[in-house]
Amino acid sequence: MKRIGLFGGMFDPVHLGHLHAAREAAEKLSLDSVIFIPANVPPHKKNGCFASGAHRLAMLKLAVEADSRFTVSAYELEKEGTSYSYITVEHFRAKYPEDKLYFLIGDEAYALLHTWKLPERIRAAADFVVVTREGTSPPGDALYVKIPKFQASSTEVRAALAAGGSADALLPAAVAAYIKNNGLYQGEQYDGTDNA
């Protein structure tokens, strides 16, 4: 039986904080693999994504190359429509019926779980793993992984690039090069919503 982490998100773009959280979860929970799953149309993000699904998928593939435990799934992008987590988790439950699944989620998102569609079906198919920064209180009804603070967000990356600055310190080198080569996140307008 393998131990598999499912890590969904917009990854717009993927940054070092995402990789840091995935590594900590993999090490502390002895995960055999972590599957990064970029969302197609996330229900809680009113602005949608700034980069296309194809670009976000390409950046993720570049970002995970260095860690053999990490893979990327285009399931939600290929499925199209709204990306509801319970459907995605049940897809992977059917794909890996004998394995142990863990659904990785940030503490802020977990606090809003009651607003998600059918969260009980996620819980039935996988264990919740809440990734929480040092100093926050762990939830009582889920596993948790306490990680050292790592200051990085996709909003911060996009804002720096839109202003003509550099976000190289927050990005894997291959992702920074991809963004530059494809002219992504140039001159975008943001409302301050963190789409990390």
C-alpha positions in Angstrom: 0.0 0.0 0.0 1.4 3.4 -1.1 0.8 6.7 0.7 -0.2 9.3 -1.8 -0.7 13.0 -1.2 -3.1 15.0 -3.4 -2.2 18.6 -3.7 -4.7 20.8 -5.6 -4.6 24.5 -6.4 -4.4 27.1 -9.0 -0.6 27.2 -9.1 -0.8 30.6 -10.8 2.2 30.3 -10.8 3.7 27.5 -8.8 6.3 28.9 -6.4 8.9 27.7 -3.9 6.3 27.9 -1.1 4.2 25.2 -2.8 7.2 22.9 -3.2 8.3 23.6 0.4 4.9 22.6 1.8 4.8 19.4 -0.4 8.3 18.4 0.7 7.5 18.9 4.4 4.3 16.8 4.0 6.0 14.1 2.1 8.8 13.8 4.7 6.7 14.1 7.9 4.0 11.7 6.7 6.3 9.3 4.8 4.4 9.8 1.5 5.6 7.8 -1.4 4.3 10.5 -3.8 2.6 13.8 -4.1 0.4 14.6 -7.1 0.0 18.2 -8.0 -3.4 18.9 -9.5 -3.9 22.3 -11.2 -7.5 23.5 -11.1 -9.5 24.3 -14.2 -12.2 26.6 -12.9 -11.9 26.8 -9.1 -15.3 27.6 -7.5 -13.9 29.9 -4.8 -11.8 32.2 -7.0 -13.9 35.0 -8.5 -11.1 36.2 -10.8 -10.3 32.7 -12.2 -6.7 32.2 -13.3 -4.3 34.7 -14.9 -2.3 32.1 -16.8 -3.9 29.4 -19.0 -4.2 25.9 -17.9 -1.5 24.9 -20.4 1.0 27.4 -19.0 0.2 26.4 -15.4 0.6 22.7 -16.2 3.9 23.3 -18.0 5.3 25.4 -15.1 4.3 22.7 -12.6 6.0 20.0 -14.7 9.2 22.1 -14.7 8.9 22.8 -10.9 8.6 19.1 -9.9 11.4 17.6 -12.0 14.0 17.7 -9.2 12.0 15.6 -6.8 11.2 12.0 -7.8 8.3 11.9 -5.4 6.4 14.6 -7.2 4.2 14.2 -10.3 1.6 16.4 -12.0 -1.9 15.4 -13.1 -3.9 17.3 -15.7 -7.1 15.6 -14.6 -9.0 18.7 -13.7 -7.8 20.6 -16.8 -8.8 17.8 -19.1 -12.2 17.3 -17.3 -13.0 21.0 -17.8 -15.8 22.7 -16.0 -15.8 23.7 -12.4 -13.1 22.0 -10.3 -14.8 20.5 -7.3 -12.4 18.8 -5.0 -14.7 15.9 -4.0 -15.0 14.8 -7.6 -11.2 14.9 -8.0 -10.5 13.0 -4.8 -13.0 10.3 -5.7 -11.4 10.0 -9.1 -8.0 9.3 -7.5 -9.7 7.0 -4.9 -11.0 4.9 -7.8 -7.6 5.0 -9.6 -5.7 3.9 -6.4 -8.2 1.7 -4.6 -5.6 -0.1 -2.4 -3.5 3.0 -1.5 -3.8 5.5 1.3 -4.8 8.9 0.1 -4.1 12.2 1.8 -5.7 15.5 0.7 -3.3 18.4 1.4 -4.9 21.7 2.2 -3.7 25.0 3.8 -5.0 26.1 7.1 -6.9 29.1 5.7 -8.7 26.9 3.1 -9.5 24.3 5.8 -11.2 27.0 7.9 -13.5 27.6 5.0 -14.2 23.9 4.4 -17.9 24.3 5.4 -18.4 26.5 2.3 -17.1 23.7 -0.1 -19.4 21.4 -2.0 -19.8 18.0 -0.4 -16.6 18.1 1.8 -17.8 14.9 3.6 -17.2 13.0 0.4 -13.6 14.2 0.4 -13.2 13.0 4.0 -14.7 9.6 3.0 -12.1 9.1 0.3 -9.0 10.6 1.9 -7.5 11.9 5.1 -7.3 15.7 5.4 -3.8 16.9 6.0 -3.7 20.6 7.0 -0.5 22.4 6.2 -0.1 25.0 8.9 2.7 27.5 9.5 4.4 27.7 12.9 2.5 29.5 15.5 -1.0 28.5 14.3 -3.3 26.1 16.1 -3.7 22.7 14.5 -7.2 21.5 13.7 -8.7 18.8 15.9 -10.3 16.6 13.2 -7.4 16.2 10.7 -3.8 15.4 10.5 -1.5 18.4 10.3 1.9 19.2 9.1 3.6 22.1 10.8 6.0 23.8 8.4 8.5 26.6 9.0 7.3 29.9 7.7 8.0 30.5 4.0 7.0 33.8 2.7 5.8 33.3 -0.8 2.4 33.6 -2.6 1.3 33.6 -6.2 -0.3 37.0 -5.7 3.1 38.4 -4.6 4.8 36.8 -7.6 2.3 38.2 -10.1 2.3 41.6 -8.5 6.1 41.9 -8.7 6.2 40.8 -12.3 3.3 43.1 -13.3 5.2 46.0 -11.8 8.2 45.1 -14.0 10.2 43.6 -11.1 11.7 40.2 -10.4 10.2 37.3 -8.5 13.1 35.0 -9.1 13.8 34.5 -5.3 10.3 33.0 -4.9 10.3 30.7 -8.0 12.1 27.6 -9.2 14.7 28.8 -11.7 13.1 26.8 -14.6 9.7 28.4 -13.8 11.2 31.9 -13.6 12.7 31.3 -17.0 9.4 30.0 -18.4 7.5 33.0 -17.2 10.1 35.3 -18.8 10.2 33.4 -22.1 6.4 33.4 -22.4 5.8 37.0 -21.2 3.4 35.8 -18.4 1.9 38.1 -15.8 3.0 41.3 -17.5 0.8 44.4 -16.7 -1.9 42.4 -15.0 -4.3 44.1 -12.5 -4.9 42.5 -9.1 -7.5 43.1 -6.4 -5.3 41.7 -3.7 -6.9 38.2 -3.6 -4.3 35.5 -3.0 -4.8 32.9 -5.6 -1.8 30.9 -4.3 
